[in-house]
Amino acid sequence: MTNILDLKGRIALVTGAGQGVGRQAALHLASSGAGGVVVNDFHLDRALAVAEEVRAMGGSAIAVQADVTALESVADMFAQAQEVFGPVDVLVNNAGNAGPTQDVADIKPFWETGPQDWATWLGTNFYGVLNCCKAALPNMMSRRYGRITTVISDAGRVGEPHLAVYSGAKAGAAGFMRALAKAVGRSDITANCVALSGIRTPGVSGLISDEAVARMLKSYVIRRLGEPTDAANMILFLSSDAASWITGQTYPVNGGYAVSS
């Protein structure tokens, strides 16, 4: 039987892939026929560890440190990817949350914040997506093939009162992907989003108590946190030719936290 999720040797790049959803996405893509996986993270040690995991399972990978909020850094990352593997066919914009350094436990109401606070959320979750798409698209357009998946949050779909700027950044990324889908679809390039709610990642596990998780899950139809694999399954699907006639969409992977209309 044909494996409809086989990536057929295509080259994938996953941002923020040093842990959590990004790590699992990199492993999924590698195990499904990617010819090479570029493992990006702001923290090089994390990226190196995941690249080694990919190689241990028989795949090809390189680790590249880059700050997705800086276009020059992103351009250098794509140049390194091309030098080793060739042009990137599959882009997964996964880097997000509060970026690599901000303490998300110290979240203030929006009206007590200012542009310096907003910049962190906007930089990683919105400008990071723009930067990576700008770097990836010239080769995708010239080769008339590409799969772009951006990981957003249900905060961008329904709004989270304590994460107003984050919600706006994720909504902005989703709107950008819809517009991009219309701009590049005739070149056989798809652009979609995966919207996540509570996923059991190192960030969540380290910041939220068991009691807080129990309260949170009262809002979920499926009463458990998501696992990185739940998200990576959808990312893999959208990165494959099984989803070649799907573009401009946002797919919630959220245990029923917010039902899609």
C-alpha positions as CSV (number, residue, x, y, z in Angstrom):
1,M,0.0,0.0,0.0
2,T,1.2,3.5,-0.9
3,N,2.2,5.6,2.1
4,I,0.3,8.9,1.4
5,L,2.4,10.7,4.0
6,D,5.7,9.9,2.3
7,L,7.7,13.1,1.8
8,K,9.7,11.5,-1.1
9,G,13.1,12.9,-0.1
10,R,12.0,16.5,0.2
11,I,13.9,18.8,2.5
12,A,12.3,20.2,5.6
13,L,13.1,23.0,8.0
14,V,11.5,23.3,11.4
15,T,11.9,26.4,13.5
16,G,12.0,26.1,17.3
17,A,12.6,22.4,16.9
18,G,14.8,21.9,20.0
19,Q,11.9,20.7,22.2
20,G,8.2,20.1,22.4
21,V,6.1,20.2,19.3
22,G,9.0,21.3,17.0
23,R,11.1,18.4,18.1
24,Q,8.3,15.9,17.4
25,A,7.6,17.5,14.1
26,A,11.2,17.1,13.1
27,L,11.2,13.5,14.1
28,H,7.9,12.8,12.3
29,L,9.1,14.4,9.1
30,A,12.4,12.5,9.2
31,S,10.6,9.2,9.8
32,S,8.3,9.9,6.9
33,G,10.8,10.2,4.1
34,A,12.3,13.6,4.4
35,G,15.6,13.7,2.5
36,G,17.0,16.0,5.2
37,V,15.7,17.9,8.2
38,V,17.1,21.3,9.3
39,V,16.6,21.5,13.0
40,N,16.5,25.1,14.1
41,D,16.5,26.5,17.6
42,F,17.7,29.7,19.3
43,H,19.6,27.4,21.7
44,L,22.1,25.4,19.7
45,D,22.5,22.6,22.2
46,R,18.8,21.8,21.9
47,A,19.0,21.7,18.1
48,L,22.1,19.5,18.2
49,A,20.4,17.0,20.4
50,V,17.3,16.7,18.2
51,A,19.5,16.5,15.0
52,E,21.3,13.6,16.7
53,E,18.0,11.9,17.4
54,V,17.1,12.2,13.7
55,R,20.4,10.6,12.7
56,A,20.0,7.9,15.3
57,M,16.8,6.8,13.6
58,G,18.5,6.7,10.2
59,G,17.6,10.2,8.9
60,S,19.7,13.1,7.8
61,A,19.7,16.3,9.8
62,I,21.7,19.4,10.6
63,A,21.3,21.7,13.6
64,V,21.3,25.5,12.8
65,Q,21.1,28.2,15.5
66,A,19.1,31.2,14.3
67,D,16.9,33.9,15.7
68,V,13.8,33.9,13.6
69,T,13.0,37.5,14.6
70,A,16.1,38.7,12.6
71,L,15.9,38.4,8.8
72,E,19.6,38.3,8.4
73,S,19.9,35.4,10.8
74,V,17.0,33.6,9.0
75,A,18.6,34.1,5.5
76,D,21.9,32.7,6.8
77,M,20.0,29.6,8.1
78,F,18.4,29.0,4.7
79,A,21.8,29.4,3.0
80,Q,23.3,26.8,5.3
81,A,20.3,24.4,4.6
82,Q,20.8,24.9,0.8
83,E,24.6,24.3,1.1
84,V,24.1,20.9,2.8
85,F,20.8,19.6,1.4
86,G,19.6,21.9,-1.3
87,P,16.5,24.1,-1.4
88,V,13.9,23.8,1.4
89,D,10.6,22.2,0.2
90,V,8.8,22.0,3.5
91,L,8.8,24.8,6.1
92,V,7.3,24.5,9.5
93,N,7.0,27.8,11.4
94,N,6.9,26.5,14.9
95,A,9.0,28.9,16.9
96,G,6.6,30.9,19.1
97,N,5.4,31.6,22.7
98,A,7.4,34.4,24.4
99,G,10.6,33.7,22.5
100,P,13.7,32.2,23.9
101,T,14.3,34.4,26.9
102,Q,11.1,36.1,28.3
103,D,9.7,34.8,31.5
104,V,6.1,34.0,30.6
105,A,5.2,33.7,34.3
106,D,5.5,37.5,34.5
107,I,2.5,38.4,32.3
108,K,0.9,41.7,33.0
109,P,-2.5,43.0,31.9
110,F,-2.2,44.6,28.5
111,W,-2.9,48.1,29.8
112,E,0.2,47.8,32.1
113,T,2.5,47.0,29.2
114,G,4.1,48.9,26.4
115,P,5.9,48.5,23.0
116,Q,9.0,46.9,24.6
117,D,6.8,44.1,26.1
118,W,4.8,43.7,22.8
119,A,7.9,43.3,20.7
120,T,8.8,39.9,22.1
121,W,5.4,38.4,21.3
122,L,5.2,40.1,17.9
123,G,8.8,39.3,17.0
124,T,8.7,35.5,17.5
125,N,5.0,34.8,16.6
126,F,4.5,37.2,13.7
127,Y,7.7,38.6,12.3
128,G,9.4,35.2,12.6
129,V,6.8,33.7,10.3
130,L,7.3,36.6,7.8
131,N,11.0,36.2,7.9
132,C,11.1,32.5,7.3
133,C,8.5,32.7,4.5
134,K,10.4,35.4,2.8
135,A,13.6,33.3,2.9
136,A,11.8,30.1,1.7
137,L,9.6,31.4,-1.0
138,P,12.0,32.4,-3.8
139,N,13.2,28.8,-4.3
140,M,9.7,27.4,-3.8
141,M,8.3,29.7,-6.5
142,S,11.1,29.0,-9.0
143,R,10.7,25.2,-8.4
144,R,6.9,25.4,-8.3
145,Y,6.6,23.4,-5.1
146,G,6.3,24.1,-1.4
147,R,4.5,23.2,1.8
148,I,4.3,25.8,4.5
149,T,2.7,25.1,7.9
150,T,2.6,27.7,10.7
151,V,1.8,26.6,14.2
152,I,-0.5,29.1,15.9
153,S,-2.6,29.0,19.0
154,D,-6.3,28.9,19.8
155,A,-5.5,32.2,21.4
156,G,-5.4,33.6,17.9
157,R,-8.8,32.1,17.1
158,V,-10.8,32.9,20.3
159,G,-8.6,35.3,22.2
160,E,-7.0,34.9,25.6
161,P,-7.6,37.9,28.0
162,H,-4.2,37.5,29.7
163,L,-2.4,37.1,26.4
164,A,-3.8,39.9,24.3
165,V,-0.7,40.7,22.2
166,Y,0.1,37.0,21.8
167,S,-3.4,36.4,20.6
168,G,-3.1,39.2,18.2
169,A,0.2,38.0,16.9
170,K,-1.1,34.5,16.3
171,A,-4.2,35.8,14.6
172,G,-2.0,38.0,12.4
173,A,0.1,35.0,11.4
174,A,-3.0,33.1,10.4
175,G,-4.3,36.0,8.4
176,F,-0.9,36.3,6.7
177,M,-1.0,32.6,5.8
178,R,-4.4,32.9,4.3
179,A,-3.2,35.8,2.1
180,L,0.0,33.9,1.2
181,A,-2.0,30.9,0.2
182,K,-3.9,33.0,-2.4
183,A,-0.7,34.6,-3.6
184,V,1.3,31.4,-4.2
185,G,-1.2,28.6,-4.8
186,R,-0.8,28.6,-8.6
187,S,2.8,27.6,-8.0
188,D,1.7,24.4,-6.1
189,I,2.7,26.0,-2.8
190,T,0.3,25.5,0.1
191,A,0.1,27.6,3.2
192,N,-1.8,26.4,6.3
193,C,-2.0,26.8,10.0
194,V,-2.3,24.3,12.9
195,A,-3.9,25.9,16.0
196,L,-3.0,24.4,19.3
197,S,-4.3,24.6,22.8
198,G,-2.7,23.0,25.9
199,I,0.1,20.7,24.8
200,R,2.3,18.8,27.3
201,T,5.6,20.5,26.5
202,P,8.6,21.4,28.7
203,G,7.3,25.0,28.9
204,V,3.8,24.0,30.0
205,S,5.1,21.4,32.4
206,G,7.5,23.8,34.1
207,L,5.0,26.7,34.5
208,I,1.6,25.2,35.3
209,S,0.8,23.2,38.4
210,D,-1.2,20.0,38.3
211,E,-4.1,21.8,40.0
212,A,-4.0,24.5,37.3
213,V,-4.0,21.9,34.6
214,A,-7.0,20.2,36.2
215,R,-8.9,23.5,36.2
216,M,-7.9,24.2,32.6
217,L,-9.1,20.8,31.4
218,K,-12.7,21.5,32.5
219,S,-12.9,23.5,29.2
220,Y,-11.7,20.6,27.1
221,V,-14.0,18.0,25.5
222,I,-11.2,15.5,25.6
223,R,-10.0,15.7,29.2
224,R,-6.3,15.6,28.7
225,L,-3.5,17.8,27.6
226,G,-2.4,17.3,24.1
227,E,0.9,15.6,23.3
228,P,3.5,16.8,20.9
229,T,2.6,13.9,18.7
230,D,-1.0,15.1,18.4
231,A,0.3,18.3,16.8
232,A,3.1,16.6,14.8
233,N,0.5,14.3,13.1
234,M,-1.3,17.2,11.6
235,I,1.9,19.0,10.7
236,L,3.1,15.9,8.8
237,F,-0.2,15.6,7.0
238,L,-0.1,19.2,5.8
239,S,3.5,18.9,4.8
240,S,2.8,15.9,2.6
241,D,1.2,15.5,-0.8
242,A,-1.8,14.0,0.9
243,A,-2.8,17.6,1.6
244,S,-1.9,19.0,-1.9
245,W,-5.4,20.4,-2.4
246,I,-5.7,22.1,1.0
247,T,-4.5,25.6,1.5
248,G,-5.3,28.8,3.4
249,Q,-6.8,26.8,6.2
250,T,-6.4,26.7,10.0
251,Y,-6.8,23.3,11.6
252,P,-7.5,23.2,15.4
253,V,-5.7,20.4,17.3
254,N,-7.1,21.2,20.7
255,G,-9.0,18.5,22.4
256,G,-12.2,20.4,21.6
257,Y,-11.2,23.4,23.6
258,A,-12.7,25.7,20.9
259,V,-14.8,24.1,18.3
260,S,-14.2,25.3,14.7
261,S,-17.2,26.6,12.8
